[in-house]
């Protein structure tokens, strides 16, 4: 069963609902999926819990940066192990995080299928070519129901036998993401407990951003 990473905006109820619809279509077609809002290291509620009483202190800012780095490692691993990626380009401009995820998959040699059912475009006649090129057809799929077939075609056209070898710094992050992946739900739950106790921001802010320090922190949080 091919595993498909679903990249797109997830900042509003409408965004989340749109991404869920992508997942439903792909799952019904027999694909396994990774959708950050369901399967990832959910950061928004953790940030909100750490922000109370609403003051963004230097400690808070450092804690958020550490949390983002941990989440980024998890996402890099999820892209690395995926067979394909669906990139939801809807919006005034494509979501910048999804652009990076799609470009990362493209560089990894993972087929990218773009999806867009809005008429908004860069020049009226087409999309930004630097983004459009991530899909080898240079044309986004416009109907939700056509996505599974478009992905099947993209998977069939991928380079046979190719395996991307990441440089050391990225490999370390991917390996750390691999360690997090099977425990991500427990990690988020334990982080929320620590945040409600007022301890998470201090804990996150006290470590360095290197993989070794983040690994020790995650292991400590998982042991709670």
JOHUJO-V574238 format. One record per backbone hydrogen bond with DSSP energy under -0.5 kcal/mol. NH is the residue of the N-H (numbers start at 1). CO is the residue of the C=O. Records with the same first field share a line. If there is no record, write none. Layout:
BEGIN
NH=CO  CO
END
This chain:
BEGIN
4=2  32
5=84
6=34
7=5  86
16=12
17=13
18=14
19=15
20=16
21=17
22=18
23=19
24=20
25=21
26=22
27=23
28=24
29=25
30=27
31=26
32=2
34=4
36=6
38=35
39=35
40=36
42=40
47=43
48=44
49=45
50=46
51=47
52=48
54=51
55=51
56=54
57=55
61=57
62=58
63=59
64=60
65=61
66=62
67=63
68=64
69=65
70=66
71=67
72=68
73=69
74=70
75=71
76=72
77=73
78=74
79=75
80=76
81=77
82=79
83=3
84=3
85=111
86=5
87=85  113
88=7  86
89=87  115
99=95
100=96
101=97
102=98
103=99
104=100
105=101
106=102
107=103
108=104
109=105  106
110=105
111=83
113=85
114=112
115=87
116=141
122=126
123=126
131=128
132=128
133=129
134=131
135=132
136=134
138=135
141=114
146=143
147=144
150=146
151=147
152=148
153=149
154=150
155=151
156=152
157=153
158=155
162=159
164=108
166=164
171=167
172=168
173=169
174=170
175=171
176=172
177=173
178=174
179=175
180=176
181=177
182=178
183=180
184=181
187=183
188=184
189=185
190=186
191=187
192=188
193=189
194=190
195=191
196=192
197=193
198=195
199=194
200=194
203=199
204=200
205=201
206=202
207=204
214=210
215=211
216=212
217=213
218=214
219=215
220=216
221=217
222=218
223=219
224=221
END
